[in-house]
Amino acid sequence: MWRAGLIFFASIIAANGPAQAYMAYVSNEKGNTVSIIDTDKLEVVNTIKVGQRPRGIELTKDDKYCLVAVGDDDTIQMIDTKTGEVTANLPSGPDPELFILSPDGSLLYVANENDNTVTIINMKKRTPLGEVQVGVEPEGMGISPDGKILVNTSETTNMAHFIDTATRKIVANVLVDSRPRFAAFKSDGSELWVSSEVGGTVSVIDPVKHQVTKKITFSIPGLRSESIQPVGINITKDNKTGFVALGPANRVAVIDGKTHEVKKYLLVGQRVWHMAFTPDEKYLLTTNGISNDVSIIDVAKLKVIKSIQVGELPWGVTITKH
């Protein structure tokens, strides 16, 4: 009897004990560091020294490694998330900027800004598989939920390139507005959103017909249109709400996922670049390059609740899934 009671109380303690916190990894482009934020404590708990000019950042599917593109070192470094040490380098092309994993995590697709290619890396062997020639200054990387279509945006060519991942060939080029920086699919694959930094718009693209079906525009009282520069995009899993980082406008636009109308603007730090949801979508974290901080947005309340100082020129952010 006492043993059953002990097991019962132990199970209550386990159930009510503190949940494991998600960890956010922030690349600091000028500081050459990665800041780690505990999303329960909402504070920086560690800072890791990395290579020169870290920008694109993403966790492997099992959260064992944090991958960070160090552009001036022409490589992607692998940080062991248990030890916080850089343990390996992946063979990207020159000046890697953004990258994305295949849905199963077996392949890494890297935009190499200086040689107009997308490099494909085998993650198990950590060796290059090949490359795809794309437009000038490739940056944005998106992949369809089924992993069959890869999208790269080229900043100078002003195109979204649709690449068949089986053949590694471009199957369509879609013209968007000036300087496209980011590409994000809806979770059901029904739409692709592409931000154009200088054009000041987000193009909504039908990924089957390869046609722009809508252009989302932005207007903020008191701000010139030139200062509204869309970059990062995040869409909720239910596809009902999109968030767009507006650069030097220091705001994140909240967009209705169905009508594509702007619902609200949230004031964040200075020069907001990229964003990431916690897995439960409780929070959205934004990197603010000039104010050297991360803004924490309460997604349900659509309200900024905290600012956290990180390293110099924060650029990208990724958050553990487990």
N, C-alpha and C positions, 0 to 999 in steps of 0.2 A: 504493500500500500504506500509506504513512504517513498519507494522508488518511483512509483507512478506519479505521485505528487511532485517529486523533484523534477521529473521529466516535464510535467505540466508547467511548473513555474519557470523552468529553463526555456521552454518554448515561448512563454509570454515575454521573457526578457529579450530573447532573440528577435521576436516579432516587433517589439517596441524599441529595440536598440537603434542607435543612429545608423541611417542609411549611408552607404558608401557615396562619397561626394564625387561629382563629375569634376574633371580637371580640364581647364581651358589652357591651350598653348598659344601664345601670342608671339609672332615674329616681329622683332624691332629692327627695322631696316638700317638705320644709322647706328644703333647701339651694338649691332652684331651679337645680339642675344635673343634668347627665347624666354619670356616670362611665363610662369605657370600660376594660374589663378584657381583657387579652391572655390567652386561655385556655391558651396554651402556657407562658407565663411565670408565669401565675397572679398577676398584679399589675396595678394601675391604671396605664394608660399615657397617659391624657388625661382632662381634665375640661372639659365644655362648659357655658357659662352659657345657661340657657333662661328661659322665662317663669315666671309665678307658679303654684306648686303643681303640678308635673309628676307625673302618675301613670301612666295607660295608656301603653304604649310597644311599638312593633312595627316591624320592618324591612319595607320593600317587598320584593316577591318577587325582585327583581334585586339586592338589598342596596345600591342606590344611595342610598337615603334611610332615615333613621331617623325614624319618626313618633312624636311625643310629645304627649299631651294635657295642655295647661296650663290646668287647670280655672278658676283665678281670672282668666285672660285670655280665657276663652270661645273658645278656638281650638285647633287642632292644628298644631304647628310641624313643619316638615320640615328635618331636619339632613342636609346633604350629607356622606356618610360618607367621601369623599375629603378634603375640606377641613376638616371639623369645624365648619362654619359653618351657622347657621340661615338658610336661603335663601328660605323661603316659609311662608305660613300657609294652612291649609285652613279652610273655612267650616263649622265645627261649630255646634251649638246651644249654649245656655248650660250651663256647667259640664260639659264632656265628661270622662268618667272612663275607661271601658274602650271599646275598639273592636276590630274585626276586619276583615281583608281577605277579599274573595271568593277562592276557590281560584285564579282566574286573575289576581288582583291588580288588576282593573279597577275594582272598587267598594270603598268603605270604609263600614262600618256603625258608627255612633257612638252610644253610650248617653249621653244628656244628662240628668244627674241632676236638674237643677232644673226642667225643663219636661216631664218624663215622656214623652219622645220618643226614637225612634231616627232619626238623620239618615243619609241615604244620599248619598255623595259620589262623583262621577265623578272617578277619579284622573288620567285623561289631561287632562281639561279643568280639573280642580281646582275644580269647581263643584257645588253641591248639586242632587240629582235629586229629592228629596222627603223625606218623613218618615213614620214610622209611630207612632201614638199607642199607648203601652204603659201599664204599671202605674206605681205611685208609686215614685220613686227607682230608676230603672233603672240597672243596673251591669253584671252579667255578660253576656258576648257569646260565643256559640259558633256555628259554622256546620258543616253536614254536609259530608262529603268531596266530594259532588257539587255543592255550592253551592246546592242547591234549598231547603234549610230553614235559616233563621236563628233562633237562640234568644236571647232576652233574658230576664234575671232581674230582677224588681223587688223591691227590698229590703223595702219596706213592704207591698206587696200579697202578698208571699210566693208568687209564681208564676213559673213558667217559661213564657214566651210563645213559641209556635211560629209563625213568620212565613214564609209562602210568598214566596220572593224574586222570583218572576215577577209575582205579583199585588200584592205588598207588603201583604198582608192577613194578620191573625192567623187561623190555622186551628185552634188549640187553646191552652187555658190549663191548665197542670198545677200543682196546689197542692203546695207542698213545705213544709219546716219553716221556722222564722222566720229572716228576713234572709238570703236567698240572695245569694251574692256572686260566684259563678263558674260557668261551664258549659263542659264539654269533651266532645266526641264521641270515641269510639274511632275508630281509623283506618279501620275497615271500615263505620262508620256504624251498627253494631248496637246501641250503647248511648250514652246521654247521661248524664254524671255532673254533678250540681248540688250545690254545697256550701252549707250553711246555717250561717252563722256563730253566730247566737244559739241556733238549734235544736241545734247540735252534731252534725249528721249530714251524710252525703252521700247524696242520693237517686239511685238508678240508675233511669233512665227508658227504657222502650221507645219509640223515636222514631216508630214506625209506629202503635202502638196508643195512644200518648200516655198511658201508665200507668206509675206507679211500681212497679217489680218487686222492689225491694230497698232497704233503708235501712242504710247502713254506719254503725255507731256506734263510739265510741272510749272507751277506759278506760286511764288511766295511773296506776299506783300513786303515791300521795302528792299527786296533783293533784285539785282539785275539778272537777267536771264543767263548771262555769261558765267555767273558764279554758281549756277545750278548744274552740277556735273555728275550724272549718274555713274556709279561704279558697281559696287557689290549688290547682289540680289539674293534674297532668301524667300522661299515660299513654304508655307506650312504644309504638313503632310496631307491635310484634308483639302488642300488647294484653294481654301476659301480666302486666304489673306497673303499678300506679297509685301515684302519690305525692300526698299531700294535706298542704298546709301548715296547721298547727294553731294559728296566731296566738300568743297569750300563753302557750300551753303550751310554746313554744320547741322544738317537735318537728315532724318530718315523718313522717307515717304511711306505711308501705309496705304496699300492698294487693295481694292476689292478684287478677289481672284476671278470672279465671274464677269463683272461689268467692266473691269479694268479702270475704274474711276478712283481717283485719289481721295481717300477718306480723311486723312489727317497727316500732319507733319509733326515729327517729334524732334525737339531740340536736343542735340547731343554735343560731343566735344568738337574740336576744330579739325577740319579736313577729314571727315569720316570716309574710310576706305572700304573695309570688308566687315562681314558679320558672320555669326554662327549661333544656331539654336543649341540650348541644352537638349539632350535626347527627349525629355518630357515636354519640350517646348514651353517650359515655364518662363525661361529667360531667353532674350536675344542679346548677344554681346557684340558691340561695335568697336572697331579700332579707329582711333582718332589721331591722325599723324602729327598734327602740329601741336596739339595740347598734351601729347604723350600720355594719353590715358585710354581707358576702355569704359564705355558707358554700358550700364546694365538696364535693359528694357524689360519691364514686366509685360509679357505678351498678352495676358488676359485683360489687364487694365490699360494697355497701350500707354504706359507711363515710364519715364526714366526714373529709376529709383536710386541709382548710385553711380559714382565715377571712381575708377580705380587707377592710380598712377602705375605705369609700367615703364618700359625702357624708352629709348630715343627713337622716334618715328615709328610707332607701331603700324604694321601693314596688314598682316593676315592673322586669322584666328581659326582654331579647330578645337573640338571638345570631345573628350572620351565618350564612348557609347555604353560602357559597362560600369 
